[in-house]
Every structure is written in C-alpha cells, then in structure tokens.
C-alpha cells in the first residue's frame, strides 16, 4: 500500500500553466475513473482549486512507477506538452503525501497563510470523490484526518482567526462593536474594487440591509443588482447617513466627503447608536475629526493596513503550533497505516505457513501407513494450532510497539525472513 | 470540614479563573467548558462552606462580616453563571472570578469580629438579607462589565488593538449583559428593601426599631440611581460609555452603602 501525489501549485507553476491543468468536477471524475481503469491507481482523488491541482492516489500492489505514469497522464489529459508541464510538477510518496495534504488543509500551503477557504475545498473534493466511489479505505481515512487537522488548526491556533485583508479586518472590527452583523445595516459609498471586496464581506456576514451609493447612479444600480442591495441617492446624506450602523467609503475625492457636522447630524438622528466608519479612500473620504464624536469609531486605510500587518506577523508566529498539530496527525495516520499493513503481512504469513505445513505433512507422512486418515487430519489441525500460537506472540508484540520506526523494522524483518519474493510484493 | 470546603472552593475558583483566562487567549471551546465546570464545582463547595457557617446560627450567615462576604461571593458567582448561560458568553469569567475570590478569601483572612448578633430572625428577614446581598452582587457584576466595556471602547477608539481585543465580547453585548445584571439588582433590591420595611414594621411594637435609619435612605437613593441608569442607558445622550461610567459610579455608592453607612451610621445594619 503506497500513496502517491502528483501536482502543481502557485509556488511551482505560473498561472498560465495552472489554468491549463485545472479540473472541473466532470474532468476530475473522468480522470479518476480512467486512472483506475488503466491500473495506474487503485484509489484516486483530484483536488483542484485556483492555486493548485493535485492528484492523490494509492498504487496497486507492485506498481511503483505510477508517479511517472501519472505525470504522463496529466500531460495527455490536459494537452500540455510534458516539457512545459514536468518542471512544474511535484511528486510525493507515502508519509510525505500525508504530511503535504495535512499542511494544505491546515492552510500552511496556502498563498494567504491560514486562509479558511481551502478547508472547504478539500472537504468538497473529498465528498465528491467519495460519492463517485473513486476513493477507498486509504484515501478516505487520509482525507477525513486532513479535515480533522484543518478544523483543529483553526480552532486551536490563531492561524485562521485574524483577518488578513483590509476589508475583512474592518468587518471584524465592526463585529467587536455590534457582534453579529446579520441584523445590522451598512452603507457603502463607491462601486470600485475595494467597495466590491467590502460588499462581498458584508454579504458573507448576511448583513440585513445593504445600501449602496455611487456618483454614477447607473453603476450603483448595477452593483446593487449584483449584490442584492438598495441604491441610495448620492449626496442625500441627511437621509442616507442615519440608516446604517456601518459606513464604508472608497471613492476618489479631493476634500472629505463626510464631514464632522454631517456625521454629527446623522448621530443625532440615530439616537447616538454606535456608528462604525471605514475610510478606504485616498485622499481621505471622511474628516478625521469625526473620530472625536461620541460613539463613533473611525478607521482609515492606514489603521486597517497596520492591523493586517500585525495579524500577518501574528499568523507567522502560529506556524510552529500548526505544524505540531500536523505532525501529531501524521503520526496517527502512520500508526493506522502500519496496523493495516501488519494485518496484511500476518495474513500472508499464515497462508504461507499453512501451505508449507500441508506440503510438509504430505511428504513426511507418505511412508507412514499406520496413521489413519483421522490421525492425519488431527495432526494437521494440531499443526495449524501451533502455527496460530507461533503467530500470536509476534503479532501482539508488534501491536504493542509504540515506536513506529521499530514497528516498521520488525514488520520488514518478518516479511524478509518468512515470505518469498512473490509473497513480499 | 469548613476549611476543607473552603480550600476546595479556592482551588476550583483558581483553576476556573486560569482556564477562563486561557480561553480568552486561545478560544478553545473545551477550555471554556472546563472553566465553567470548575466554576460550578466551586459554587457547590462554596455553598457547602456557607452551609457549615449557617449551621451554628440556623439561618443565613449575616451575623458577621465574614459570613456576609462569603454569601456575597457565592451570590456573585451564581449571578455570573446565570448571566454566562443566558448570554452564552464565557470571556467575562476571567474578570469576575478575581472579585469572587477576593471576597471569599478576605472572609477567611479578616480577624474574627465579635459583635452583638441581631435579635431579628425569621424567613422574611432572611429573605430581606439574601435579596439585598444578591442585589449588591448583581451590581458588582454590572460594574465589572461596565469596566470591561470602558476598557474595550477605549482600545477601539484609540485604535490600539492588542492580542485580547479579538477575543473580548462585542461592546453591545457587554452593554446588554450589564443591563441584565442591573435589572436583576434592581428587582432584588426593591423586593429586599420592601421585605426590610416589613420586618421593621413587625419589630416596631417589640423592639427599638424605627424607619429613620440612614441605611434606608441611602439604599433608596442607590435604587433611584440605578433606576436612572437603567433609563438613561437607553437614551441618545447616555448610551454607551457614559452609561457605563454611571454604572461604575453607582457601584462606588453601593460600596459606600455597604462599608461606610453600615458601619458608621446605621443602627440596625452591620454586614448586609
């Protein structure tokens, strides 16, 4: 039982290669089925995201050339010349595959360290492959463990808790004031890329009312349609500013758009309920003096960038903790794998010994005619019992062996001493 | 036996406090649950310690300063745990437990104060004392919550975010928790004070009791101030930090009522 992985990611391949080698769900299924049908792999799973395309598999017994076959298959499947593809591919075997997958699911191999999206992508890839019946006991176990690692890393380390983008940092801050945002209102001024990032963050948090405003009404309406928001008239601040709990501004202006007096009026109209303002424009869209107003919380692009930088550093410092969790689960998986192998080796050994016992008895009892058929049968049963007893002791010792390396060495020794070349494979 | 229960209580509270603080930093659900469990264990042994104290007097232990402090600590722990369950918020535990521990330990550390035990007994009187101390506990809790609110609000407004701010409860939740706590305090002090007046009414014929105890006046004053807080905290001008400051100020008056008025001015109150 040997696990293999062939793949590429954002570190090894430029986007032009990555987009050629990405798999849709249908392609992943077709590739998995073909790989199994051709005998290259026994179990398969394709993980394909915008940053990586990886094929996980389990070799059939005796076929250790499947990594090369896999690379060649990928090249043919996606019609990419091997010379272009091969330098970008990485190959991992056995424990390195397990470790790699666990690191991927923990977010340690992500472009944005610790990002949570990858865990969902791993889960989705696994569930689909499982439903398509292309995985088997080894990949099932490995991917279930990977999901567990991902969950634990996010729950037990700070790797995934701190926001890494300006928009998500702003949203996290708003949550420090209001709690969940699903019963709140937000107003976003502007319809550019930054506004879009903010709106997408707000929608992820199921914001109750989303108001959008832009100088160009047409663009605002298009934006509102896309994100299911309500357009409010640009410049009608007296009415529009009293509605939201969160105001985000990301427009190009020369003078601050929202002055202290405007916000002061809005605060009076909203009964001084807390107001969170994010100024993501340069030059600034919101007058700095707004921060002096009671119950207002103003954060500028600089403030949020500084928070993101702090979080980035904090996430870096969490890597050892996450890696320790990964190693813990790699150890557990290896132990499970070894116990499965142990059962396999013992079964083969038992079958081999019984076969030899039968041949031995037949040869030795050939000239002993005084043994009745019942005696011969009884002798066979007794020798089988002896074989069982002889096998129990090493099996128990191997099971009890805590140190994995010793366990594997003992297993290999048994394989080497008692099994023929044919049986070893 | 009392000391055994006291020792277990202190250990359970200390361990619980450590776990609550760890939960604040790590956010691990298991740590939080363990903290609550240990706090519950402390609460049980704290109650047993109270029971041992009450055994001699056959009533709630309000005859001495120590007894009142232990009772206060227990009621504070009960109020906090109810609030934690009601608002599903564990991050406050690490800040409330030190207060509970201080009161519990102080009760065992202050010298035994011999005093004339009150001659008043009975269920109504016991309820009057218990409810009054429960009100103080609820007000103490609202004070801790308001202080947390003020600290977090300052950090957010100054934009100097540290490690812990991401784990603290949202400001509006702290505000709601403080309101709940004050509401509990207001109801219990209102009922407790009414029962106090009922007790005085019953004692008037036989004892030298009167309605003109400075303690009554001050308690009614505190009750009025908390009622004002409760109303103001929902108004435009006061909601947020100002209301929290008022809540802290009100609790300072509760401390004055508990410590100064009782000891130096009241004729019928000493330790409750």
Interface residues (C-beta under 8 A of the other chain):
Chain A: X155 X156 X161 X162 X172 X173 X175 X176 X177 X178 X179 X268 X271 X272 X273 X274 X291 X294 X295 X297 X299 X303 X307 X310 X314
Chain B: X26 X27 X28 X29 X152 X156 X157 X159 X161 X163 X165 X166 X168 X169 X170 X171 X172 X173 X235 X236 X237 X239 X240 X241 X242
